[in-house]
Amino acid sequence: MKVLVLGAGVIGVSTAYYLAKDGHDVTVIDRQPQAGLETSYANGGQISASHAMPWAAPDSPKLMLKWLGRNDAPLLFHMRLDPAQWAWSLRFLVNCRPGRFRENTAKNLRLALYSRSLMTNIRAETDFAYDRRGLGILQIFRQQKNLDRAALIAEELGGMGSRSMVLDEEETKLLEPALENSSDRIIGSIHTPEDESGDAYMFTIGLAEAAATLGVTFRYGETVTSIGTSGQHITDVTTDAGIYSADAVVLCLGSYSTLLAKSAGVKIPIYPTKGYSITLPVNGSNAVPSISLTDEDNRLVFSRLGDRLRVAGMAEFNGYDTEMNESRARMIVDVTRAMFPQAGDYNQVEFWTGLRPLTPDGVPILGRARYDNFYLNTGHGTLGWTMAAGSARITADLISCTTPEIDLPAYSATRF
């Protein structure tokens, strides 16, 4: 079968890889000059299956009100005259109810654990490096009440297959000595040993090369402008360089999926959420964390990538604006310097910003949409790399007429 995959981020490339393994004739189209140059480029570097809780949580409305209008807030909500933003926000609030939060967490965890298990197979099948570290992820806390609350969630996740350990202050610093240098007291942590970290961009590039050896064609530097339809069928995809036809089309364009799907009459509630990251050259000493960290207080993640330290976080709802807000990016530098003052040369920090595709319930959208040959694989929010392999395998199974290992209705666009 001839398949078009729209988007060459980690989601699109993973989808192309599995489709090619199934014997399909695959073409990937992306506006960038190579794979992984948008949301996949400089993210937090975590495969965090055990941190699959959606942003739509019971305490989120209170926090959003608390942070409203503060430029230094971890989550910055710009009020816009945008009907899509208001509609999305109302759906988000509905999903903040405790019952919905638990249900959506279970959906995410199920997909994330499945995806993490497939990463072992990908490593066995390919031979490329991506600065992987299999030390797990350490979620750190400064207040006992926050640790206690997180421990209850971790216990609940444990019943769903996510293994974790609650550590006290001494155990935390024994596991990660670099925290001894922090200006704040870290009173404890939760360690999820089966999670991983690495460079998602390097992974995407490596997997794209592996996909190319399987026969996948990559059309870089082409912007998809519209999708043609007739009856219940996608007839063609138009780019600024030509028109393509295929037996199946898979939409993997992240935050831009909404705009393109609209050209085919398909509505999907994905809203762009801007995130920031810094990349710091490190000096190789024990002043640099070796294990990937999640800092709940500052809503930041830290990942050691070879001779670099990646720190990512923040959330900004401001439509499709991708302008760098330097003051917000500098806040990440300030927090990192306070925690790891001797980690590296803070005069050589690289800044990045990108859009995360977030659904109101924090669960990705997978499966066929409206047309008999149109498939969605999008809306993964901050968990794109975490869920990439599993989402891709499910999509390839559907196109190959194979029953996916995970029940699909929970992830379908029809839930909205």
N, C-alpha and C positions, 0 to 999 in steps of 0.2 A: 504494500500500500504506500502511496505517496503522501507524505505528511509535511505540512508547514508548521514550524514552531516559531512563534513571534516573540522574540526576546532572547538575549544571550547572557542573562545573568545566571546565577547559580541554579535557579529554578529551571530556566529554559534549557541550559546546557545539560543538566541532569536528565531532563525529559528526553532530549535528543539522544543522549547516551543509551538510555534504556530502550527507546524505540528502535535504534539501530541494532542493538543486541537482539531484538525480536525479529529482525530481518526487514524492517521498513526502509523505504527510500526517503531520507529526511533532509530537509533544508531549513536552516535557522536564519532568520532575518533580524538584524539589529542596526540601529542608527549609529552606534559607536564604531570606532575603527577596530576594536577587538572585543573579546568576551570580558564580562565582569567589570565594566567601567562605571556602572552606576551604583545602585544600592549595595552590590556585592563587593565594591572596591575596598573600602576601609572601615568595615563594620567592627563590632566588638570582638570577633574572632572566637566565639563560643559555640559549641554544639551542646546546648543546654537543655536537654530533654527534661531534666528534673526541675527546671524553672519555667514550666510551660503555662503558668498562670496568666490569664489574659489581663490586659490593662483595665477592662471593665470589671472592677472589683468593688465590694461593698464600701470600702473607704475612699474610692476614687472621687465621687462628687464632693465630699468634704475637702479633700486635698486640692481639687481644682479651684474651689471657691477661695481657699486659703491662699493659693498662689496666683490668683487672678490679677493681672496687671503688673506682676513683679518680673522684671527682666532677669533676675537671678534665680527664678524658680526652675526646678527640674522639669516641670511641665508648664509650657507657656501657651495659653489659648488666646489667639487673636480673634476678636469678634469681627465677623465680616458679613457684608450683605450678600450672602451666598446661600441660596436655598439648599444646596447639597450639604453644606456644612451643618445647617440647622436640622435637616432630616437625619443626617448621620448621628448628630449629637443626641437627639431624642432616642434613637435606637440604642445608642451607647448607654444612656442612663437606664433604660429598661433592663439591659444586660448586667447592670451593677447589682441587681438583687441577689441575695445569697444563693438561692436555688439555681439561678442561671449561671452564676459564677462557678459553682461546683460542677455543673453539667458541662460548661465550656472548658473548664480545666481538664476534665476527664477526656474530652474529645482531643484536646491538644496533646495531652500526655500519651494517649494511645497512638497517635500519629507520630509523635516525636520519638517514642521508644522503638517503634517499627523502623523509622528512618535511621535511627542510630545503629540498629542492628545491621542494616544494609551497608553502612559505611565500612564495616569489616570486609564485606564482599568486594566493594569497590577497590579497597586497598590491595586485596589479594589479586584482583584482575588487572590492575594498572601498576605503573611503576613511576610515580612522580612524587616529589616532596612538596609539602605545604606548611612546614614548620609546626607539625602536629605535636601536641603534648597530651599524653594520656593520663594525666595526674588528677583528673576530675576538676571540679569547680568548688571554690570555698566562698560561701556567702557569709560576710562578716557583719557584726552588729556592735553598736556602741551603747545600747540601752537594753536592759534585761527584759523589759516588757515586749520589745520588738522581737527579741530572740525567742521568747516564750511563745509568742503568737506564730512566728514562723515555724517553730518546732511542731506546733499542732498541725499546721498545714503539711509539713514534711511527713508527719505520721500518717495523715490521711492519704498522701501520695504514695506512701510505702505500701498501703493496701492495694494500690493500683499498679504496683510493679516498679516503683522508683526507690532505689536503695539510698539511704542517707544516714549520716551520723552527726549527732549534736556534740560539739566540742566546747570545753571551757576555755578560759583565757590562756592558760598555760599550754593546753593541747593545740590551740589554734596557732600560737607562735612557734611551737615545736614543729608543726607541719609547714608553716611559712615564716621563717626567721626574719624576712624583710619587714614584717609588721612591727618588729621591735623598734624601728626607726620612726614610726608614725607619731605625730604630735597629739593625736587623739588616742584615748585608751580603747582598745578593741576588747570587749568583755567576753566574746564568744563567737561561735560560727556554726554553720551547718555545712558539712562536707558531702558532696555527691560524687563518689569516686569513679563512677562509670561514665560521667560526662567527659567531654574533651575540649580542646582548644586548638587553634591554628589560624592560618591565613586563608580566609575564604576566597580572596582574589586569586592567590596562587592555586588553590584547589580548583577554582572555576577554569583557569587557564589550562591546568593540567588535564582536567576532564574533557575540555573542548578538544585538546590535541588527541586524547584517547578516542573521542567520538569521531574525529576526522579520520583516524586510521580504520574505523569501522565503516567509513563511507559517507559520513555526514558532511553536507555542503554548508559552509557558513557564508552568508551574504552580509558583509559588514558595510557600514557607511550608507545604509539604505533606511529611510524612514517610512514606516507603514502609514499610509494616509487614510485608507478606508477598506472595508470588507464588503464584497458584493454578495447579494443573496437572491435566491429565487425559490419561492415556496418554502419548503422546510430544509433547504440545502444552502450551504455556503458555496458560491460559484467561483469566487476569485478573491485574491488579496492584492490591492494596489499599493505600490510604493512610489517614491519619487524617482525610481529608476526603471519601473516596469510593472507588469501585471503577472501574477503567479496563480496557477490553479493547482489543486491537490484533492486527494480523497478525504483528507481530514486536516483541520486547522486547530492548533493549540495556542491559546492566549496566555503568555507568561510575561506580561509587560509591567508587572508591579503596579505602582501608583497610576501609571498611564493606561492600565487595562480598562478602567472605567470609560475613558474618553474614546478609545477605539471600539469597545463593545457597543457603545451608544450608536456608532455608525451602522451597526447591524441590528439595531433595535433591541439590544439586550441591556438591561439595567442591572448593575452590580454595585452594592454600597461599599465602595472602597474609598477611603479618604487619605490623602498624603499627610504623613507626619514627619517633619524634618528632624533629623538627628545629627549629632556632631561627633567627631572623633579627633584625637591627636595621636601622632606617632612620634615617639621619642627614641633617638639612638641611645643605647644603654652601654654601660661600662663593663658589664660581665661580672660584677661583684655580687655578694649576697645582699646588697642593698636593693636589688631588683627582685620583685616577686617571681618565683618559678612556677607557681600554680596560678591558674586563672581565678580571678576574684570577682565577686559581685558585691558592690557596696550599696546596700539598700537605702541608707540614709541620703546619699547623694545621687542615687539612681545612675550609677556608673558601673562599667565592667572593665577589668584590667586583664590583658592577655599578653604574655611574653611570646614574641614571634622572632625566634633566633636572636639577632643582635638589636632588636627593636622592642619597645613596649607600646602596645596599642591601648588607649583608654577611650571608651565610647559611651555615649549616653545622651541625656537631654531629650526633650520632646517638644516640638513646636508646631502648633496647628495654625498654619498660615497659607492655606491653599497650596499652589504649586510653586511658591516662592523658594528658590534655591540659593538666595544670596547669603553669603557668610556673615553671621552676626558675630563679629570678632569678640565682643565683650562676653558673650555666652561661651564661646570656645575658650577664652582665657580663663573662665571659671574652672574648666576641666584641668587646665594647667595648674591653677592654684591648688586645687584639691590634691592633684597628683604630687605636687612638690611638697605639700604638707605631710603626705603619707610616706613618700619615698624621696626625701630631700637629696640623696646622693645617687639616685638611680642613673642619671646620665646628664647630657648637656641640654639644659632647658632653653638654650639659645638656638637650638637646631630643631625645634618642634615643627612638625608638618601638620597643618590643619586640613580638615575635610568636612563636608556636609553633604547629606543626601536624603532622599525621601523614602520613608518606609510605607508600604501599602497596608493600611490597617482597616479591618472590618469592624463593625460595631460590637460584635461579640468576641473579637480577638481570635476567631477560628478561620483558617483559610477557606477558600472556595475552590472546590474540585468537582470535576464531572462534566457531563454534557449539558449544554445550555441552549434551549429553544430549538436549535437546528440539529439535524441528525448527524452532522459531521463537524460540529463546533464544540470544542472542549476548553474548560477553564482550569488553570493551575496558577492561582494568584491569591493575593491578600494575606500573605504570611506575616505581616507586621515585622517585629524584631526577631522572628524565629525562622527566617528564610533558609539559612544554611542548616539549622537544626532539623527542619522538616523536608529539605530538598529531595533527598534520596527516596523517602517514602512517598511523597507526593508525586514524584516522577514515575516511580514504579506503578502506582495506582493508575496514573494516566495512561501509561503504556499498556497496562493490562486491559483497560477499557477499550482502547483502540484495537488491541489484538484479540478482542472478544474472549478474554480470560477473566474469570471472577477474581477481583482484588481480594487481598488478604484482610482488608479492613472494610467494614460495612460503610458504604458510600453515602447514603442519604443524610447522615449527620453533617456532611461537609458540602452538600449541594447548595447551589444558589437559590433553590426553591424554598429554603428555610426562611428567607426574608420576605 
